[in-house]
Every structure is written in C-alpha cells, then in structure tokens.
Amino acid sequence: MTIEHIRLSQAAKDQLITLKRRTNITQWNVLCRWAFCRSIAEPTVPPDAKIIADSNVEMSWRTFAGVHGDLLWALLRHRCHHDGIPLDEENLSQQFRLHLHRGIGYLAGDRNLRSVVDLINLDNARRSAA
C-alpha cells in the first residue's frame, strides 16, 4: 500500500463540517469512508483535478480505513483497473484523493442526507436502481 497520510482540501473540510452538523457523525474518518465508497460506486471516472491539501484535517491511512484497510485498498485497485488506470503508486494515490474529494462533495451536496439511516438508505436506493 502506498498511501500513508491523507490531507484534505479546505473545501472538503468545510463540506465535512456541514456533514458532521447534518448527520451528527462526529468522526472525520467515518464520513470520509462513506464519501470514498460513494464515489467508488459512481460509474464515471472522477474528473482529473489538482487537489490542494490546504486544510488542517489530516489522518493516517490506518485511521481513515480502520479494520477495512485491505478491502478499501482492493476496491481502489479494482476501480482503477476497471477504469484502465495503471496501478502504480502515483496513480493509485491520485485516484484515491480524487474519489475521496468527489465523494465528500456528493454527500455534502445531498440535502436529504441527515443521518446514518439516510446514508444506509442512499446505498439501498442505489442498489434498487441497479
């Protein structure tokens, strides 16, 4: 695994603050896991963007992933392979950050998201639509 530390942009931090307030989920890492998975579930490739890690929100991969580290890493590798992105250290790191930030934006932009139950229902709704 190549990602050791994760630092977010100020925009992502502001969106996470909004999500914390709306959902009452207090841990950055929990919200970031949901966001990453939300983006991975999206069929399109996240747009290539330079993400400026200018906030004071930083966590280790271990904190971000918890006991799900191997699974989340495998999801990222699978997604990159599916998207035709070479599985080198630089690409995996960039794609992780793109998915994380896109997912945070998706969750923050969903005004119906108010609780953990809404997060679960969001996942159930995506499965029903598939």
C-alpha positions in Angstrom: 0.0 0.0 0.0 1.3 3.5 -0.9 -0.9 5.9 1.0 0.3 6.7 4.5 -1.3 10.1 5.2 -4.4 11.8 3.9 -4.8 15.5 4.0 -7.9 17.2 2.8 -8.5 20.5 0.9 -10.1 23.4 2.8 -13.2 23.0 0.6 -13.5 19.3 1.6 -13.0 20.2 5.3 -15.8 22.8 5.1 -18.1 20.2 3.4 -17.3 17.7 6.1 -18.1 20.2 8.8 -21.5 20.6 7.2 -21.9 16.8 7.0 -21.0 16.5 10.7 -23.6 19.0 11.6 -26.3 17.4 9.5 -25.7 13.8 10.3 -24.3 14.0 13.9 -21.5 11.8 12.8 -18.5 13.3 14.6 -15.5 11.4 13.2 -13.9 12.7 10.1 -12.7 9.2 9.1 -16.2 7.7 9.2 -17.5 10.4 6.9 -14.5 10.1 4.6 -15.1 6.3 4.3 -18.7 6.9 3.3 -17.6 9.5 0.9 -14.9 7.3 -0.7 -17.4 4.5 -1.1 -20.0 6.8 -2.6 -17.5 7.9 -5.3 -16.3 4.4 -6.0 -19.9 3.4 -6.6 -20.3 6.1 -9.2 -19.8 4.6 -12.7 -17.9 7.6 -14.1 -14.2 8.3 -13.6 -13.7 11.3 -11.3 -12.5 14.3 -13.2 -8.8 14.9 -13.1 -8.1 17.8 -10.8 -5.2 19.2 -8.8 -6.3 18.9 -5.2 -4.6 21.4 -2.9 -4.3 19.8 0.6 -4.6 23.2 2.4 -6.7 22.3 5.4 -5.6 21.1 8.8 -7.6 17.9 8.5 -5.0 15.1 8.2 -5.2 11.4 9.1 -3.2 8.2 8.5 -4.5 5.5 6.2 -5.0 3.3 9.3 -7.3 6.0 10.9 -9.1 6.5 7.6 -9.7 2.9 6.8 -9.8 1.3 10.3 -10.2 -2.5 10.1 -11.4 -2.1 6.4 -8.0 -1.1 5.1 -7.4 -4.1 2.9 -10.9 -4.0 1.5 -10.8 -0.3 0.7 -7.4 -0.7 -0.9 -8.7 -3.6 -3.0 -11.7 -1.5 -4.1 -9.5 1.3 -5.2 -7.2 -1.1 -7.1 -10.2 -2.8 -8.7 -11.7 0.5 -9.7 -8.5 1.8 -11.2 -8.1 -1.5 -13.2 -11.7 -1.2 -14.4 -11.1 2.4 -15.5 -8.0 1.4 -17.3 -5.7 3.4 -15.0 -2.3 1.9 -14.4 -1.9 0.5 -10.9 1.3 2.4 -10.0 1.8 4.2 -6.7 1.3 7.7 -8.2 -1.9 6.8 -10.0 -3.4 5.0 -7.0 -2.7 7.8 -4.7 -4.1 10.4 -7.1 -7.3 8.3 -7.8 -7.8 7.8 -4.1 -7.7 11.6 -3.5 -10.0 12.3 -6.4 -12.5 9.7 -5.3 -12.4 10.9 -1.7 -12.9 14.6 -2.6 -15.6 13.8 -5.2 -17.5 11.6 -2.6 -17.3 14.3 0.0 -18.8 16.8 -2.5 -21.6 14.3 -3.4 -22.5 13.7 0.2 -22.4 17.4 1.2 -24.5 18.3 -1.9 -27.3 15.9 -0.9 -29.7 18.0 1.2 -31.7 14.8 2.1 -28.7 13.4 4.0 -29.4 14.0 7.6 -28.4 10.8 9.5 -26.7 7.5 9.4 -30.0 6.0 8.3 -30.0 8.3 5.3 -26.6 7.1 4.4 -27.8 3.5 4.5 -30.9 4.3 2.6 -28.8 6.1 0.0 -26.9 2.8 -0.5 -30.1 0.8 -0.6 -31.6 3.2 -3.2 -28.5 2.8 -5.4 -28.8 -1.0 -5.2 -32.5 -0.9 -6.1 -31.9 1.3 -9.1 -29.2 -1.1 -10.4 
